[in-house]
Amino acid sequence: MNKREWAALGAGLLLGTAAALYTYQRYAAHSSSGRGDLLEMMPSDAGAVLFVNLAELRSAPFIAQLYAWAPQPQPDEDYAQFLNETDFHYERDLDHLAVAFGKAGQDSAFFAVADGKFDRQKISALATKSGSVEKHSGREIFAIPESGGPKRIYFSFLGNDRIALTDHGDLSQTLSVKKGSEGATEWRARFERLAGSPIFAVIRQDAAPGAALSSQAPGGFRSPQLSTLLDQLQWMTVAGKPENDRLRIVAEGESTSEETTRQAADLLNSILVLAEAGLNDAKTRRQLDPSLREAFLALLKGADVSKIDRGDTKSVRLAFELTPAFLESARRSSSDSPSGAPAKPAPENATHSRKGHT
């Protein structure tokens, strides 16, 4: 049994997260309660926390368009067997998900708590057969070996409809740590600020987002100046909220230094201007599908860069919208182009280089 099968209670983590970047929620009392409970369980020493309300996204018009546009992967044989034996389908049964990412020595690690419809008996039986189970403080902790390596996935039921899992350390100890520290208060303030967003990520400076961006971005899209500025921000947040048939995305960087946020705002505006100029370049006009180019131009022109003064901290904010026209143009471009090569650089350039008119 491999890691992906059990991370479906955590690969709903990653798979659900990919879809969940485009979610919507109206926050009924139950949803609000589930959100607060899960976020309160996140460790205060995390480098980043992600929250997704999958129960609400299932009825969002934008999500329906996204699923129609996105490729539908077929489950492999092992995963299909997992689904058959547990009757768990993340796209149907996972409701709320909170994930904390951090460091365990030199390794990265995650801790997640998920709400959903779980067949506890079937999942426990399969976990016992595939791995081992121990009792700690009256709680059953299941350990599932990761195929091809020494690492394990640890999980425990916190109730019939809630499960906690991690890929490192003592799960029982993590669950028993009290969350009343000053660090937890700082996280809570950002979570409350994002209460109207059904999908969001909060990133602390410890996570070194600038260095991560520099290491992951293709060579032609790296910006050492932007990476340096990102690493000077104390906090970063990214939130998505569908509004009718479109998705509004807001990214914000927070610092105690007004000079840092001013430089970040100036740099973002400059990048957006350059991105628009690049889309108007004659070579780009020849290589890029006209409708996709127009969709990116519309996205750029609708982007907005602004500054926010909260007293103790200052923030720079980038906001833009993804529209049905954008999704349709991207879909047609990818299906019309055999290799998809001309279409891919432009989206990355646009999403990381949005122009905002303030």
VOPAGU-2260 file (C-alpha; in pm, 1 decimal, decimal comma):
REM VOPAGU-2260
SITE   aa  ch    i         X         Y         Z
SITE  MET   A    0       0,0       0,0       0,0
SITE  ASN   A    1     166,1     325,1    -107,0
SITE  LYS   A    2     161,7     677,0      30,8
SITE  ARG   A    3     -77,5     815,6    -229,9
SITE  GLU   A    4    -347,7     571,1    -133,1
SITE  TRP   A    5    -344,9     683,6     225,6
SITE  ALA   A    6    -283,7    1042,2     146,5
SITE  ALA   A    7    -620,2    1035,4     -33,4
SITE  LEU   A    8    -722,0    1120,2     306,1
SITE  GLY   A    9    -420,4    1343,7     241,2
SITE  ALA   A   10    -413,9    1326,7    -138,4
SITE  GLY   A   11    -746,3    1485,3    -113,3
SITE  LEU   A   12    -491,2    1704,7      38,7
SITE  LEU   A   13    -308,4    1762,9    -284,7
SITE  LEU   A   14    -561,7    1651,5    -542,7
SITE  GLY   A   15    -840,2    1830,2    -361,6
SITE  THR   A   16    -618,7    2131,3    -316,9
SITE  ALA   A   17    -554,7    2166,9    -689,8
SITE  ALA   A   18    -927,8    2185,3    -752,6
SITE  ALA   A   19    -988,3    2382,0    -438,8
SITE  LEU   A   20    -792,3    2685,8    -551,1
SITE  TYR   A   21   -1121,6    2774,8    -716,3
SITE  THR   A   22   -1377,5    2735,0    -439,1
SITE  TYR   A   23   -1683,3    2908,0    -300,6
SITE  GLN   A   24   -1861,0    2900,4      31,6
SITE  ARG   A   25   -2155,5    3074,7     193,2
SITE  TYR   A   26   -2061,8    2976,7     551,1
SITE  ALA   A   27   -2351,7    2817,8     725,4
SITE  ALA   A   28   -2307,8    2769,8    1099,8
SITE  HIS   A   29   -2176,4    2414,0    1055,5
SITE  SER   A   30   -1920,2    2524,3     797,3
SITE  SER   A   31   -1795,1    2804,5    1018,4
SITE  SER   A   32   -1760,4    2571,9    1314,5
SITE  GLY   A   33   -1570,0    2310,5    1114,0
SITE  ARG   A   34   -1337,5    2578,4     981,3
SITE  GLY   A   35   -1257,0    2716,4    1325,8
SITE  ASP   A   36   -1206,5    2375,5    1485,5
SITE  LEU   A   37    -962,1    2258,7    1220,9
SITE  LEU   A   38    -759,1    2579,4    1213,6
SITE  GLU   A   39    -728,6    2581,9    1592,3
SITE  MET   A   40    -556,8    2242,7    1567,7
SITE  MET   A   41    -278,3    2367,1    1339,9
SITE  PRO   A   42      65,3    2381,0    1513,6
SITE  SER   A   43     190,9    2734,0    1579,6
SITE  ASP   A   44     543,6    2649,5    1460,6
SITE  ALA   A   45     424,2    2569,6    1106,9
SITE  GLY   A   46     576,0    2749,7     810,8
SITE  ALA   A   47     250,1    2753,8     613,3
SITE  VAL   A   48    -113,7    2656,6     662,0
SITE  LEU   A   49    -366,1    2573,7     390,0
SITE  PHE   A   50    -743,2    2559,9     441,4
SITE  VAL   A   51   -1005,1    2432,5     194,8
SITE  ASN   A   52   -1383,1    2405,0     229,0
SITE  LEU   A   53   -1459,0    2126,1     -17,4
SITE  ALA   A   54   -1818,2    2086,2      99,1
SITE  GLU   A   55   -1900,6    2429,3     -42,7
SITE  LEU   A   56   -1696,6    2409,3    -359,0
SITE  ARG   A   57   -1909,1    2125,2    -490,9
SITE  SER   A   58   -2194,8    2367,0    -560,5
SITE  ALA   A   59   -1983,6    2654,7    -696,9
SITE  PRO   A   60   -2053,2    2744,8   -1064,1
SITE  PHE   A   61   -1686,1    2824,0   -1122,8
SITE  ILE   A   62   -1584,6    2482,4    -992,9
SITE  ALA   A   63   -1816,9    2311,1   -1238,9
SITE  GLN   A   64   -1648,4    2503,1   -1520,0
SITE  LEU   A   65   -1305,5    2415,4   -1386,0
SITE  TYR   A   66   -1382,3    2042,0   -1370,7
SITE  ALA   A   67   -1518,6    2056,7   -1724,8
SITE  TRP   A   68   -1198,8    2225,4   -1838,8
SITE  ALA   A   69    -941,5    2022,8   -1644,2
SITE  PRO   A   70    -822,5    1678,8   -1760,2
SITE  GLN   A   71    -977,6    1387,1   -1572,1
SITE  PRO   A   72    -703,5    1142,4   -1466,3
SITE  GLN   A   73    -790,5     775,3   -1439,4
SITE  PRO   A   74    -704,1     609,4   -1106,1
SITE  ASP   A   75    -430,9     347,8   -1123,8
SITE  GLU   A   76    -490,0     -10,8   -1014,0
SITE  ASP   A   77    -369,7      32,5    -653,8
SITE  TYR   A   78    -571,6     347,5    -599,0
SITE  ALA   A   79    -879,6     188,5    -754,6
SITE  GLN   A   80    -841,2     -99,0    -507,8
SITE  PHE   A   81    -811,8     149,0    -220,9
SITE  LEU   A   82   -1134,5     319,4    -330,0
SITE  ASN   A   83   -1308,7     -15,2    -358,9
SITE  GLU   A   84   -1202,0    -139,1     -13,4
SITE  THR   A   85   -1269,9     183,9     177,8
SITE  ASP   A   86   -1549,3     341,6     -29,4
SITE  PHE   A   87   -1376,7     678,8      20,5
SITE  HIS   A   88   -1376,5     927,4    -268,9
SITE  TYR   A   89   -1218,4    1261,4    -180,3
SITE  GLU   A   90   -1419,6    1452,9    -443,0
SITE  ARG   A   91   -1743,4    1326,5    -289,3
SITE  ASP   A   92   -1663,4    1257,8      76,9
SITE  LEU   A   93   -1404,7    1514,6     188,2
SITE  ASP   A   94   -1568,9    1827,4     339,3
SITE  HIS   A   95   -1306,9    2042,0     516,0
SITE  LEU   A   96    -930,7    2022,9     512,9
SITE  ALA   A   97    -660,4    2211,7     705,2
SITE  VAL   A   98    -293,5    2132,7     645,3
SITE  ALA   A   99      16,0    2266,9     819,3
SITE  PHE   A  100     353,0    2241,3     643,9
SITE  GLY   A  101     679,7    2268,9     832,2
SITE  LYS   A  102    1026,3    2130,1     889,0
SITE  ALA   A  103    1127,0    1821,0    1083,4
SITE  GLY   A  104    1502,7    1857,3    1101,3
SITE  GLN   A  105    1617,4    1879,8     740,9
SITE  ASP   A  106    1301,5    1716,8     608,4
SITE  SER   A  107     968,3    1874,0     521,2
SITE  ALA   A  108     661,4    1741,4     700,1
SITE  PHE   A  109     287,3    1795,7     705,0
SITE  PHE   A  110      12,3    1766,4     963,0
SITE  ALA   A  111    -347,0    1760,5     840,6
SITE  VAL   A  112    -694,2    1738,1     985,9
SITE  ALA   A  113    -988,8    1654,2     761,4
SITE  ASP   A  114   -1364,5    1638,7     806,0
SITE  GLY   A  115   -1570,1    1412,5     585,2
SITE  LYS   A  116   -1769,8    1096,5     541,0
SITE  PHE   A  117   -1538,5     812,3     640,4
SITE  ASP   A  118   -1622,7     445,3     674,5
SITE  ARG   A  119   -1421,6     406,1     991,7
SITE  GLN   A  120   -1449,5      28,5    1007,1
SITE  LYS   A  121   -1331,4     -27,5     649,6
SITE  ILE   A  122   -1046,7     223,4     670,0
SITE  SER   A  123    -927,2      84,7    1004,5
SITE  ALA   A  124    -937,6    -271,7     873,5
SITE  LEU   A  125    -735,9    -184,7     564,4
SITE  ALA   A  126    -485,3      17,8     770,1
SITE  THR   A  127    -436,1    -271,7    1012,4
SITE  LYS   A  128    -383,8    -511,9     723,8
SITE  SER   A  129    -137,8    -282,4     544,2
SITE  GLY   A  130      52,6    -146,4     841,8
SITE  SER   A  131      26,7    -144,3    1218,6
SITE  VAL   A  132    -183,8       5,3    1496,6
SITE  GLU   A  133     -89,1     114,8    1847,9
SITE  LYS   A  134    -275,8     279,5    2132,6
SITE  HIS   A  135    -152,4     604,9    2285,1
SITE  SER   A  136    -352,1     773,5    2562,0
SITE  GLY   A  137    -655,1     569,1    2462,1
SITE  ARG   A  138    -625,1     671,7    2095,2
SITE  GLU   A  139    -558,2     430,5    1806,9
SITE  ILE   A  140    -266,1     547,4    1590,7
SITE  PHE   A  141    -232,6     370,5    1256,1
SITE  ALA   A  142     105,4     360,7    1079,5
SITE  ILE   A  143     111,6     287,3     706,7
SITE  PRO   A  144     455,0     226,2     549,6
SITE  GLU   A  145     539,5     427,2     242,4
SITE  SER   A  146     635,6     191,2     -38,0
SITE  GLY   A  147     993,4     224,3    -153,9
SITE  GLY   A  148    1113,7     408,3     154,8
SITE  PRO   A  149    1138,2     406,4     534,9
SITE  LYS   A  150     884,3     684,1     596,5
SITE  ARG   A  151     533,4     619,8     725,0
SITE  ILE   A  152     199,3     793,5     722,1
SITE  TYR   A  153      42,5     811,1    1069,0
SITE  PHE   A  154    -327,4     875,1    1116,4
SITE  SER   A  155    -593,3     858,6    1382,8
SITE  PHE   A  156    -968,6     904,7    1395,6
SITE  LEU   A  157   -1068,6    1198,7    1614,9
SITE  GLY   A  158   -1431,2    1102,2    1559,4
SITE  ASN   A  159   -1631,0     916,1    1298,0
SITE  ASP   A  160   -1619,6    1219,2    1068,7
SITE  ARG   A  161   -1274,7    1361,3    1149,4
SITE  ILE   A  162    -926,3    1225,7    1090,4
SITE  ALA   A  163    -575,8    1357,0    1161,2
SITE  LEU   A  164    -265,8    1246,7     972,2
SITE  THR   A  165     101,2    1329,2     938,6
SITE  ASP   A  166     410,9    1196,2     767,4
SITE  HIS   A  167     648,9    1262,5    1053,6
SITE  GLY   A  168     687,0    1228,4    1427,7
SITE  ASP   A  169     457,9    1143,2    1712,5
SITE  LEU   A  170      98,8    1209,9    1606,0
SITE  SER   A  171     -29,1    1159,3    1958,9
SITE  GLN   A  172     206,8    1425,6    2091,8
SITE  THR   A  173     112,0    1668,1    1814,7
SITE  LEU   A  174    -255,3    1626,7    1897,4
SITE  SER   A  175    -195,9    1684,2    2268,3
SITE  VAL   A  176       4,0    2009,7    2234,1
SITE  LYS   A  177    -190,2    2308,1    2367,2
SITE  LYS   A  178    -243,2    2584,3    2110,8
SITE  GLY   A  179    -263,1    2889,3    2337,4
SITE  SER   A  180      81,4    3038,7    2260,9
SITE  GLU   A  181     157,3    3383,5    2123,2
SITE  GLY   A  182     240,1    3220,9    1790,8
SITE  ALA   A  183    -107,7    3069,3    1775,9
SITE  THR   A  184    -257,5    3417,0    1832,8
SITE  GLU   A  185     -66,9    3550,6    1531,1
SITE  TRP   A  186    -195,1    3269,7    1311,3
SITE  ARG   A  187    -549,2    3319,4    1438,9
SITE  ALA   A  188    -542,0    3688,9    1346,0
SITE  ARG   A  189    -461,7    3600,0     982,4
SITE  PHE   A  190    -722,9    3321,6     974,4
SITE  GLU   A  191    -990,0    3562,7    1098,0
SITE  ARG   A  192    -887,1    3819,9     838,9
SITE  LEU   A  193    -950,3    3556,8     569,2
SITE  ALA   A  194   -1280,3    3434,1     714,4
SITE  GLY   A  195   -1470,5    3527,5     398,3
SITE  SER   A  196   -1248,1    3313,8     173,7
SITE  PRO   A  197   -1324,2    2944,0     130,3
SITE  ILE   A  198    -972,8    2859,9      16,3
SITE  PHE   A  199    -660,3    3023,6     147,3
SITE  ALA   A  200    -297,1    2973,8     240,6
SITE  VAL   A  201    -108,1    3162,5     511,4
SITE  ILE   A  202     271,0    3160,3     486,9
SITE  ARG   A  203     511,2    3276,6     756,6
SITE  GLN   A  204     854,3    3427,7     686,9
SITE  ASP   A  205    1019,4    3113,2     824,7
SITE  ALA   A  206     901,8    2930,7     513,0
SITE  ALA   A  207    1130,2    3151,0     295,8
SITE  PRO   A  208     874,1    3196,6      13,8
SITE  GLY   A  209    1113,7    3399,6    -200,5
SITE  ALA   A  210    1377,7    3128,6    -201,6
SITE  ALA   A  211    1110,4    2868,8    -277,2
SITE  LEU   A  212     979,2    3073,9    -570,1
SITE  SER   A  213    1330,4    3120,6    -706,7
SITE  SER   A  214    1405,6    2748,0    -690,3
SITE  GLN   A  215    1077,6    2642,1    -853,2
SITE  ALA   A  216    1033,5    2905,7   -1124,0
SITE  PRO   A  217    1167,2    2831,7   -1475,3
SITE  GLY   A  218    1490,2    3015,0   -1550,4
SITE  GLY   A  219    1327,6    3277,7   -1772,7
SITE  PHE   A  220    1075,0    3371,2   -1503,9
SITE  ARG   A  221    1304,0    3407,8   -1203,4
SITE  SER   A  222    1329,1    3749,4   -1042,5
SITE  PRO   A  223    1602,3    3773,4    -775,2
SITE  GLN   A  224    1469,0    4115,4    -672,9
SITE  LEU   A  225    1116,8    3979,9    -617,8
SITE  SER   A  226    1250,0    3674,9    -431,1
SITE  THR   A  227    1453,1    3897,4    -199,1
SITE  LEU   A  228    1153,1    4119,4    -126,7
SITE  LEU   A  229     928,1    3820,0     -57,7
SITE  ASP   A  230    1174,5    3691,3     201,1
SITE  GLN   A  231    1157,7    4029,1     377,4
SITE  LEU   A  232     782,4    3995,1     433,8
SITE  GLN   A  233     674,9    3865,8     776,1
SITE  TRP   A  234     356,7    3704,1     639,1
SITE  MET   A  235     201,9    3620,1     304,0
SITE  THR   A  236    -154,5    3513,2     227,2
SITE  VAL   A  237    -321,4    3388,2     -88,7
SITE  ALA   A  238    -699,4    3350,1    -100,3
SITE  GLY   A  239    -952,2    3251,0    -365,0
SITE  LYS   A  240   -1322,5    3329,2    -371,4
SITE  PRO   A  241   -1553,4    3246,2    -662,3
SITE  GLU   A  242   -1804,9    3519,4    -733,8
SITE  ASN   A  243   -2078,7    3384,2    -959,6
SITE  ASP   A  244   -1897,2    3249,9   -1268,0
SITE  ARG   A  245   -1551,4    3386,1   -1193,2
SITE  LEU   A  246   -1275,0    3345,6    -937,6
SITE  ARG   A  247   -1124,2    3639,5    -751,0
SITE  ILE   A  248    -769,6    3577,6    -626,3
SITE  VAL   A  249    -604,8    3805,3    -371,9
SITE  ALA   A  250    -240,5    3773,8    -265,0
SITE  GLU   A  251    -103,6    3990,0      15,3
SITE  GLY   A  252     240,7    4043,6     164,7
SITE  GLU   A  253     272,3    4189,2     514,3
SITE  SER   A  254     568,6    4363,7     676,2
SITE  THR   A  255     648,4    4599,8     961,6
SITE  SER   A  256     850,7    4805,3     711,4
SITE  GLU   A  257     664,6    5054,0     492,2
SITE  GLU   A  258     970,2    5073,6     266,8
SITE  THR   A  259     953,8    4698,0     198,7
SITE  THR   A  260     587,7    4707,5      96,6
SITE  ARG   A  261     644,1    5020,9    -114,1
SITE  GLN   A  262     926,6    4851,9    -302,8
SITE  ALA   A  263     714,5    4539,1    -347,5
SITE  ALA   A  264     423,3    4743,2    -487,6
SITE  ASP   A  265     653,1    4928,8    -729,2
SITE  LEU   A  266     811,0    4604,4    -844,4
SITE  LEU   A  267     474,3    4431,1    -898,3
SITE  ASN   A  268     347,0    4724,3   -1105,1
SITE  SER   A  269     665,1    4716,8   -1314,0
SITE  ILE   A  270     634,6    4342,5   -1371,7
SITE  LEU   A  271     273,4    4383,2   -1482,1
SITE  VAL   A  272     368,5    4654,1   -1731,5
SITE  LEU   A  273     641,3    4430,3   -1873,9
SITE  ALA   A  274     401,4    4134,7   -1894,8
SITE  GLU   A  275     151,4    4338,2   -2093,5
SITE  ALA   A  276     427,7    4462,1   -2322,9
SITE  GLY   A  277     539,5    4102,9   -2374,3
SITE  LEU   A  278     189,2    3997,3   -2478,9
SITE  ASN   A  279     185,2    4280,1   -2733,7
SITE  ASP   A  280     520,9    4174,3   -2878,4
SITE  ALA   A  281     506,2    4069,9   -3243,8
SITE  LYS   A  282     664,7    3729,0   -3175,4
SITE  THR   A  283     413,6    3656,4   -2898,8
SITE  ARG   A  284     127,1    3755,3   -3128,7
SITE  ARG   A  285     245,9    3496,2   -3380,6
SITE  GLN   A  286     297,4    3216,6   -3127,6
SITE  LEU   A  287       5,1    3263,5   -2889,9
SITE  ASP   A  288    -354,7    3180,1   -2973,1
SITE  PRO   A  289    -532,8    3517,4   -3026,7
SITE  SER   A  290    -819,8    3441,2   -2788,3
SITE  LEU   A  291    -579,3    3325,5   -2515,7
SITE  ARG   A  292    -368,6    3636,4   -2562,0
SITE  GLU   A  293    -677,8    3853,2   -2527,5
SITE  ALA   A  294    -780,2    3663,0   -2214,5
SITE  PHE   A  295    -440,6    3724,8   -2055,2
SITE  LEU   A  296    -450,0    4090,6   -2153,9
SITE  ALA   A  297    -793,5    4125,1   -1994,6
SITE  LEU   A  298    -665,7    3956,1   -1680,4
SITE  LEU   A  299    -365,4    4190,5   -1669,0
SITE  LYS   A  300    -569,3    4505,5   -1721,9
SITE  GLY   A  301    -812,9    4401,8   -1449,1
SITE  ALA   A  302    -537,6    4331,1   -1196,8
SITE  ASP   A  303    -487,5    4574,7    -912,7
SITE  VAL   A  304    -190,4    4646,1    -687,2
SITE  SER   A  305    -263,7    4839,4    -368,3
SITE  LYS   A  306    -112,8    4914,1     -27,2
SITE  ILE   A  307    -282,4    4868,7     310,3
SITE  ASP   A  308    -185,3    5033,0     640,2
SITE  ARG   A  309    -295,9    4835,9     946,9
SITE  GLY   A  310     -95,7    5042,4    1194,6
SITE  ASP   A  311     164,8    4797,7    1323,5
SITE  THR   A  312     200,3    4633,4     983,7
SITE  LYS   A  313     185,5    4746,0     620,8
SITE  SER   A  314      74,9    4528,1     331,5
SITE  VAL   A  315      93,2    4515,9     -45,2
SITE  ARG   A  316    -198,7    4344,4    -217,6
SITE  LEU   A  317    -235,7    4198,7    -567,8
SITE  ALA   A  318    -588,7    4112,4    -683,7
SITE  PHE   A  319    -712,0    3970,9   -1013,3
SITE  GLU   A  320    -994,0    3760,0   -1156,6
SITE  LEU   A  321   -1012,9    3442,2   -1361,8
SITE  THR   A  322   -1316,3    3444,8   -1590,6
SITE  PRO   A  323   -1505,2    3185,1   -1797,8
SITE  ALA   A  324   -1349,6    3341,3   -2107,4
SITE  PHE   A  325   -1003,6    3281,5   -1961,5
SITE  LEU   A  326   -1078,2    2913,3   -1889,6
SITE  GLU   A  327   -1234,9    2860,5   -2231,2
SITE  SER   A  328    -942,1    3024,8   -2411,7
SITE  ALA   A  329    -693,2    2814,7   -2216,1
SITE  ARG   A  330    -893,2    2499,0   -2288,7
SITE  ARG   A  331    -914,0    2567,9   -2663,2
SITE  SER   A  332    -549,1    2665,9   -2683,1
SITE  SER   A  333    -429,9    2347,7   -2510,0
SITE  SER   A  334    -652,3    2125,6   -2725,6
SITE  ASP   A  335    -557,8    2300,3   -3051,5
SITE  SER   A  336    -181,4    2294,0   -2990,8
SITE  PRO   A  337     -17,0    1947,7   -3027,8
SITE  SER   A  338     261,5    2021,3   -2783,5
SITE  GLY   A  339     105,9    2302,1   -2583,8
SITE  ALA   A  340     451,7    2463,0   -2574,2
SITE  PRO   A  341     359,6    2811,7   -2702,7
SITE  ALA   A  342      70,7    2845,1   -2459,3
SITE  LYS   A  343     248,8    2749,2   -2135,7
SITE  PRO   A  344     503,9    3027,9   -2086,3
SITE  ALA   A  345     243,2    3303,3   -2118,3
SITE  PRO   A  346      15,6    3181,3   -1837,2
SITE  GLU   A  347     309,7    3156,3   -1598,0
SITE  ASN   A  348     433,1    3498,4   -1702,2
SITE  ALA   A  349      88,1    3644,3   -1658,0
SITE  THR   A  350       0,8    3489,6   -1325,5
SITE  HIS   A  351     330,8    3583,7   -1167,1
SITE  SER   A  352     353,1    3918,2   -1344,7
SITE  ARG   A  353      11,7    4078,7   -1323,7
SITE  LYS   A  354     -20,4    4447,6   -1393,5
SITE  GLY   A  355    -228,6    4648,2   -1154,8
SITE  HIS   A  356    -353,7    5000,4   -1213,2
SITE  THR   A  357    -398,9    5162,7    -875,1
